Amino acid sequence: MPDKEEPKHILKKKARDPKLALLLAVVLGPLGLLYTDPMGGILMSVLAVLIGVPTGGIGLILVWPVCILWTSIIVTRHTKRGIKRPPPPP
């Protein structure tokens, strides 16, 4: 009796539009980061509140560019890897 291989279920991240990701990061900062990296967006949102409230919003000058940079790194890594499509079913 030959061994039959069970199909492997692979979870793939949904492809993100790089232009939209950067636009959201520039306009919304930490909330825009949620589009590409949800955990990073949550982390940066909490950090933005912790830094922004005591400094009267001036601390966001540091947080905002970090979100844009983080988004650009994620988008670049994703596009370098390319989207691997599964082979068509027989």
C-alpha positions in Angstrom: 0.0 0.0 0.0 1.7 3.3 -1.1 1.8 6.1 1.4 -0.4 9.0 0.3 0.8 12.4 1.2 -1.8 14.7 2.8 -2.0 18.1 1.2 -0.1 20.7 3.2 -2.0 23.8 4.1 0.2 26.8 3.9 -0.9 30.1 5.4 0.2 32.9 3.2 0.0 36.6 4.0 -2.3 38.6 1.7 -0.3 40.7 -0.8 -0.3 44.4 0.2 -0.2 47.3 -2.2 3.2 49.0 -1.6 2.0 52.5 -2.6 -1.1 52.3 -0.4 1.0 51.0 2.5 3.4 53.9 2.3 0.6 56.4 1.8 -1.2 55.1 4.9 2.0 55.3 6.9 2.7 58.8 5.8 -0.8 60.1 6.5 -1.8 58.0 9.5 1.5 57.1 11.1 1.1 54.2 13.5 -2.4 53.5 12.4 -1.2 53.2 8.8 1.4 50.7 9.9 -1.5 48.4 10.9 -2.0 47.7 7.2 1.3 46.0 6.8 2.2 44.9 10.3 -0.7 44.7 12.8 1.5 44.0 15.9 3.9 46.7 14.9 1.0 49.1 14.4 -0.3 48.4 17.9 3.1 48.7 19.4 3.8 52.1 17.7 0.3 53.3 18.5 0.9 52.7 22.2 4.3 54.2 22.0 2.9 57.3 20.2 0.4 57.8 23.1 3.1 57.3 25.7 5.4 59.7 24.0 2.9 62.1 22.5 0.8 62.9 25.6 3.6 64.0 28.0 5.3 66.1 25.2 2.1 67.7 24.0 2.4 65.9 20.6 5.9 67.0 19.9 7.2 63.5 20.5 5.3 62.3 17.5 8.0 63.9 15.4 10.1 60.9 16.3 7.4 58.2 16.1 6.0 59.2 12.7 9.2 58.7 10.7 9.8 55.4 12.4 6.4 54.2 11.3 7.2 55.3 7.7 10.6 53.6 7.8 9.2 50.4 9.3 6.5 50.2 6.6 9.0 50.8 3.8 11.2 48.0 5.1 8.3 45.6 5.3 7.1 46.5 1.8 10.6 46.2 0.4 11.2 42.8 1.9 7.8 41.6 0.6 8.4 42.8 -2.9 12.0 41.4 -3.0 10.7 37.9 -2.1 8.0 38.1 -4.7 4.7 36.4 -4.5 5.1 32.7 -4.9 2.0 31.2 -6.4 1.1 27.6 -5.6 1.1 25.2 -8.6 -2.3 24.7 -10.2 -4.2 21.7 -9.1 -4.0 18.6 -11.4 
